[in-house]
């Protein structure tokens, strides 16, 4: 089967491809949780969330959304604990410039 027939067969069967970073993809807010509170190592889907007591909680899949709704307090506590563990970003004014940290090396080597 040629590639074009194969591709047509996939389209006809309703197979949909998605590419990360595609135009129109939603982005997470700056203070959003980036990992799923249910499946704690999975990245969240910016289009999948639950609003609970004024806080937007992002999840990775529909199964996790269902589990979240069964015991939301448990998973909100996980999100709050994860946010508390994140180190605060250092202010730009107090960060030492990289050039001052180490002396510059010459790109030219001397051969003896």
Residue pairs with C-beta under 8 A, 6 or more apart in sequence:
1 9
25 46
26 46
26 47
27 46
28 34
28 44
28 46
28 58
29 56
31 83
32 44
32 56
32 58
33 44
33 57
33 58
33 79
33 82
33 83
34 43
34 44
34 58
35 41
35 42
35 43
35 44
35 82
36 42
36 43
36 44
36 58
36 59
36 60
36 61
36 64
37 57
37 59
37 64
37 68
37 75
37 76
37 78
37 79
37 82
38 59
38 60
38 64
38 67
38 68
38 75
39 60
39 61
39 64
40 78
42 60
42 61
42 64
43 60
44 58
44 59
44 60
45 58
45 59
45 60
45 61
46 58
48 58
48 59
48 60
48 61
48 62
48 65
49 56
49 57
49 58
49 59
50 56
50 57
50 59
50 65
50 68
50 69
50 72
51 57
52 72
52 76
53 76
55 76
55 79
57 68
57 72
57 75
57 76
57 79
59 65
59 68
67 75
68 75
